[in-house]
Amino acid sequence: MENLIKNNSIVLLIIIGLPGLFAWLLTSVNRQTKANLVNHYGINSQVYCGFLGIIIHELSHLVLALIFRHGIQSVRLLKRPHLHPENETADDLALGYVNHT
């Protein structure tokens, strides 16, 4: 019984722990990279360096919304983020969007 618990713990650590650690590591590297880009080259540098990835990302949202028959309200595959929008709502930092219902 003790051996079974030990083996299951090791398997859970491998199945959940390693992917979780890898996801955390990638997230922290991603956040630091974006912060460095914005600090050195301005907020629009994210668009200039990653436009192809942003377009592919938004297209994936669009395809899934179409597959699941969501009502598409508006799509913008690429847009420049605005730190100070015209109205007084929250900052508009989106790089693209698919609005659906």
N, C-alpha and C positions, 0 to 999 in steps of 0.2 A: 504493500500500500504506500509506504514511504517513497519507494522507488517510482511509483506511478505519479505521485504528486511532483516529485523532482523532475521527471521527464516532461510532464505537462507544463510545468513552469518554464522549463528551458524552451519548449516549443512555442509557448505564448510569447516569451521574450523575443524569440527569433521572428515570429510572424507579426507581432505588433510593435515591439520595441525598436527593432532595426529600421523598419520603414518610417516609424515616427521620428526617430533620430535623424534620418536622412531628410525627411520633410522639414523638420525644424532647421537643419543646417542650410538647406536650399532657401528657405524663407529668410533667414537672417542674412545670407549672402545677397539675395535679391534686394532686400530693403536697403542694405548698405550701398549696393551698387547704384540704386536709384537715387539715394540721398547724395552720393558723390557726383552723379551726373547733374542733378539739379543745383547743387552748391557751386560747381565749377562752370557749368555752361548754361544755366537757366532752366526754367521749367519746361520750355518747349524742346529741350534736348531729348526728352523721353520719346517724343513723336519722331524727331529726326533719326534717332538711332534704332527705334523699334517699330517703325510704321508697318512693316510687313507682318510682324508678329501680332500687332494690334488688330490689323485687318483680318488675319486668320482667326484670331480669338473671337472677334465679334461675329464673323461668319459662322463659327461653330455654334454660338448662341442662336443665331438666326435659323440655322438648319434644324436644331433641336426644337425650337419654337414652332417651326413649320411641321416637323414630324409629329409633334404632340398637338397639332391643330390649335395653337394659341392664336389669338387675334393680334396681328402685328400692327401697332399704332404708328411707330416711326423707327427708322434705322439710320444710324450714322456710323459708318465703319471707321472713320478717322476724324478726330477733331482736336483742336488745340485746347489745352486746359486754361481756365481763367481763374487767377487768384482773386480777383476783385470783380465779381459779376455786376451787371447793371442793376439788378434788384437786390434787396437786402437779405436774401436767403443765404444758405450755406455756400461756401466756396464750391465752384464747379470744376472739380479736378478730373473729371472723366476724360478718357482718351478716345472713347467711342461708346456706343450704346445701342441696344435693341429694346425698345419699349413694347411690351406685349401684355395682353390680358388673358 
